[in-house]
């Protein structure tokens, strides 16, 4: 039986709805920050929940001034919940580590990698992301391990049309032991014409596509478009057409 685009999206959404993201119990009351919290060094929040006190009323990229946390180069955060009332989640300005960071409801992006350096995302999860969970605008490698995503457009996308986009490439994404439910577009999107690569292992779930290659462009040079190749999208089963069921 063949599905139309709308039918497939509805099917994936229903499968996602049947899954739940097991966010830890919040410690104390929600803290609504008047401005982004800038993090240097290591910060363990003990499962406190933070937001910005502003509902998601726009899918536009509103920049770091709308983020909950802005991580300086080398910073790490752990055991924290990002509440629904925030336009942006976590912005990394260089290398960063996120451990057991949970997102109740993603607005524009959950995690934006903006600087030069490797980012590691271990544990935690996100749900209800109309677009992307991880947006990779900077340079380096993003590793996503033991993560759960429920209901999203994409888990990861390297930037399609950033300023000086090619100069920040090649980017690399490593996905390990991810559980993905109701991905309505690609689990992973990379710019293979810029040399980006993706590796996927030990992961499972329901997605429209596992890994899609795009033609990346520099800002002002048109829009990013899908490519038909799969040579840069590799996994533990070779060129993955679909994920195994969890």
N, C-alpha and C positions, 0 to 999 in steps of 0.2 A: 504493500500500500504506500503510495507516494503522498507526501504532505506538502501543502503550500507553505510559503514563508510564515503566513499568519497562523496557520494550524500548528506548525512546528514550534513557534514562539509560545503559543498557548499551552502546548504539551509540556515544554520545558518549564514553563511557569508553574504548571500544576504539579510537576514532579518536585520542583523546588519548594512549593508550598507544603508538600508532604514531609519535608525535612525541617529540622530545627537547628539553629546555631546555639550551642550550649554555652552561653555567656555566663561567666561566674557571677555569683551573687555580689551586688554592689556593696562596698564598705561605706556606710554613712550616706549622706545626702549628695545629690548631684551638685557639683561645683560649676557655676556658669562664669567663665572667665571674661572680663571686660576687654581683654586684648590677648594676643597669642602669648603662650608661656614659652620662653626661650630656654632650651635645655643645653647645658654643657656637662660633660662627664656622664656619670651613670645615675639613673633615677628609677627606683622601684616604688610604685605608687600603691602597692598593697590592695589592688582591685578597687581603687576609688574611680568614680566616674566624672568626666569633665565634658562640658560643651561650651558653646559661645552664646547661648540664650537666644539664638536666631533660627527660626525654622528654615528648612531647605525650600526656598521659593525661586531658585534659579539654578540652572545647570551650567552657567557660565563659569569660566575659570576666573575666580575673584582674587587670586594671588595669596601670598603668605600672610597678608594682614588679616585674612579671614580664617586662618588656620587655628586649630586648638593648640598644637605644639609645633614649634620650629626647632629642629635639632641642628646644632652647630656641628662642624666637622668632628667626627670621632665620638659623638654623643650616643647614648643608648637609653631606652626606656623599657620598662617591663611591668607586667601585671597592672594594666590600666584599661578602662573602658571609655570609648569615645561615644558620647550621647548623640541623639538624633538631631538636636538643635544646633547644627554647625554646618556652614557652607563648605568648609575644607577641614581635613583631618590632621594628618601629620605631614610636615614638610621637612625633608632632609637636605641640608645645604652642602653636604659632603658625604664622607663615609658615615654610616649609622647602623645601629642594630635595634630591632624591635622584637621583643620577646613577650609573647602572650598579650598582645594588644588586640582589643576587640572593638568592633564597630557595629552599633545597633542599627544604623540606617545611613548608608553612604549617599552624600549629596552629589558633588561634582566628581571628586576622586577621594579615596580613603587615604592613600599614601602617595605623595609626590616626591620623586627622587630628582633633585634639581642641580646638584653640584657634581664635582668630580670626586669619585671614590666609590667603593663597593658598599652595597646595602644588603643586610641580612635580615630576613623576616622569618622568625621561628615561632611556631605555635600561634594561637589566636585565630581570628577569623573575621569575616565581614558578611553582611547581608543587605539585600535590597539596594544594590548598586545599579542604577539604570544604565550607567556607562561603564567606567573602569574602576577596579579596586586599586591597582598599582599603575601609576603613570610615570614612565621613565624618560625624563627630559634631559638629564645630565649624562655624564660619561662614566662607564665602569660596568661592573657585574652586579646583578640583582639575584640573590638566592632566596627562594620562597620554599620553606620546609615545614612539614607537619601543620599545614594551614587548611582551614575550611572556609569555603565560600558558598553561600546559599542565595541564589537569585542575583545574577549580575549580567551585564553585557559582556565584559571581559575580566579575567583575572589580572592580566598584564598587557601593557602596550608600550612599545618604544615610540617616542614622539614622531608623529607623521610629518609635521611641518614646522618644527621649531626654528628659531633664529640660529644660524650656523649649525644646522642639524647634522650635516655630514661630518663636520669637524669634531663632533662629540661621539662619533661612531668609530669602530664598531662597538655596539653594545652587546651584552650577553645576559641571558636569563637562564637560571637553573631552577627547575621545579621538581621537588622531591616529596613524595608521600602527601600529596594534596588531595583533599576530598572536595569535589566541585559538583554542585547540584543546580540545575536550571541556568546554565550559561547560554544566553540567547544569541551570542555572536561567536567569537573565538575565545577559547581559554587563554591563548597567547597570540599576540600579534607583533611581528618584528619587521624591520626594514632590511630585507635580504640584499637589496641593491647597495646598501651601505656596509654590508658584511656582518650584520647582526646574526647571532646564532641563538638557538634555544635547545635545551636538553630537558627531557621529561622522564621521570622514572618513578615507579611505585605509586602512581596516582590513579584515581578512579572517579567515576561520576557520570553526569549527563551533560553533554555540551552539544551545541550545533556543530562546532568545529573544534579540533584540538589545537592546532597551530596553523596560522595563516601568515603567509609572507606578503608584505606590502612594498610598494615603491615609495621610499621616503623622499621628501623634498625639503629644500631650504625655504624658510619663510618668504613669501612673496613670489614663489616659483610654481604656483599651482597647488593642487591638492594631492594628498597621498591616495594611492589606489591599490587594489588587490592585485597580486601576481598569481600566476598559475603554478609556479614552482613550489617544491616542498623540500629542496635539498638542504636547507638550513634548519629545518624543523625535525629534530631527531628525538627518539625516545627509547625506552627499554624494549619496545617492539618494532624498532626501525621507524619508518614513516607512519606515525600513528594516524589512522583514519578515525578512530574513536577510542574513548577510554573504556576500560572494563567497568562493569557495574560494581559499585561498592557493596 
